[in-house]
């Protein structure tokens, strides 16, 4: 019975079209390169080789917003494409399990390196929850036409209004609860929590839905499916293996900087 179930699952996955959209892979690969450069600068700052304010300087906060936005746009496009191509639920759950498992590893690693600002809901945590919501709505047929665009605008626009309302109108107990690590993943906070990475549902689910809307636009879909050029072909593998690269790049960068520091001190 177990072998039969596995065989059926493999056949179900093989039945879905597996056409690669190199444009999505290339955009995700570009996000990986941008993220690597950003994290390298962050690590240089952490080890005292440069002096930058990554938490307040618009040069760095703006880049972080751009990088996360590009990741979530690609995730939204990828999820829309997966549903269009008939991706099975077992295949979705396998990928989702990898994302969720890596999110837990990020939390554990951050707790060791940044005990006072560890990551409880960063980009992988947010992506895991957003993928569940988006997948369910797509399968139900509720994210079609103008819906993802309107929903995205409402979610993004509502975030600052909600924060201001909590600060000025909500009872203190509500604000305290929503600011806690147990609920700040919703994004309904009066101030940003002290953490090294924070990607709550509001406003970031709206960014993922922009990706869903883009992939339902025929011209954009055709552009993503176009035969890749030299540059796109070169960086597409990074996008195809984005989760593995994401998990490995910081240990490699940090290890290299620590080795360099030890060599200089020798």
Secondary structure as UniProt FT lines:
FT   HELIX           2..15
FT   HELIX           22..46
FT   TURN            47..48
FT   TURN            54..56
FT   HELIX           58..84
FT   TURN            85..86
FT   HELIX           89..113
FT   TURN            115..116
FT   HELIX           123..139
FT   TURN            140..141
FT   TURN            145..146
FT   HELIX           147..168
FT   HELIX           172..179
FT   TURN            181..183
FT   HELIX           184..186
FT   HELIX           201..215
FT   HELIX           218..225
FT   HELIX           230..240
FT   HELIX           242..265
//
